[in-house]
Amino acid sequence: MSASEVSVEPPWRVSGEAVLLSLRLTPKSSRDTIETIETLSDGRSVLKARVRAVPEDGKANDALLRTLAKALDVPVRSLSLSSGATGRTKVIRIEGAPEPIVARLKTLRGLA
C-alpha cells in the first residue's frame, strides 16, 4: 500500500456546535501556511501549520489563529486555543456550524 493509499484519521472532531482541530505548529517559518495532515509518533493525526511569528508572548498562536481563520474563511473571533498554548501541538476550537467547517477543512491542500 503506497503512502497515498493509507487512510489517515482526520485531525478534527465535532463537539456540539464546534469543531476541535489538532495542529502541530512550526513558528519562525518563512511563510504563514497550512500544510497537510501528518501522524505523530503516538498515532494521533494533526494538521501541520507554519507561521512567521516567533513563539513568544503568544505571537505565534495569534498568527496561527489568523492564518487558520483566513484558510477556513471564518472570523478570527470564532477560533480559540483550547490547549497547547506553550507547546507545538495544539487544539483549536472553531465555533460555528460543524458541517461547513469540516467541509472546508477537507478541501485545504487537497486533504479530501
N, C-alpha and C positions, 0 to 999 in steps of 0.2 A: 504494500500500500504506500503510495507516494505521500509526501507531506501535504500536497494539496487535497488529497482524498481523506485525510484524517479529520474526523469530526471533533470539533472543539466546543466545549460548553461555552455559552455566551457569558461575558463578564458582567452581566446585569441580571437583576431580578426585580419583579414588580412587587411593591409593598404598598397596598392601598391605592391612593391617588398619587403615587410617586414611583420613580424607578431608582434603584440603588445600583450604582455603577462602580465596579472595582477598576482602579487605574494604577499604573506604575509610571511615575513622573521622573523625567530626567531634566533637571534645571541646568542653567548655563549652557544651553544648546545654541546652535547658530540660527535657529528659527523656532517659531511657535507653530506646532503642528500636532495633529492627532495621527497616529501611525496605524498600527494593526493590533490584532489580538495575539498575545503570547501566553504560554503556560509557564507558570513559576515552578520551581523545583518541588514545591509541596503539592503540585497538581492543580492549583487554582488558576483560572483564566483571568487575565487582566487586559485592559486596553492600554496600549503604550501611548504616552504623550510626552512631548518635549516643549520646553519654554525657554526663552532667552533670559528670563529673570533669574536673579540669584536667590538661593534658599535662605534668606534672612528677613526677619520682620514680616513674614507672611507674603513677601513679594512674589515668590514662585507660585504659591497657592492662589493668589489673586489672578496672576497671569493664566494659570490653568483654568480657573473658572471662566474668565473672559474668552479664552480660546475655545473651550468646550461649548459655551453658550453660542458663540458665533457659528461653530460647526453644526450645532443642532438647531440653529435658528430659533432659539428661545431667549427670553430675557435673562440677564445675569442674575437678577434677584430670585429667579426660580431655582437656582443652584446653590447648594451649601455643602460645606465639607462635613461629612458625617463622622469620619475617623481618619487618622493618619496625618494629622497636622504637621508633625515633625519628621515623618518617615517618607520614603519614596513610594510606598504602597498606600493608596488612599481609597476611601469610599466616598463617592459624591452622591448626594441626594438631589434628584431632579424632580421638582414638583410639577404636577400637571397630569393631563390625561395620558396614561401609560402607552396606549396603542400607537399614537403618532410619534412619541418619543422613541419607542422600541423600533418602529419602522425606520426612523431617521438614523438611529444607531446602526442598524443593519446595512444602511447604504454608505456609511462612512468608509472611505477607502476600499470599497468593494467587499465589505465583510459579509454580505448577504449569503 
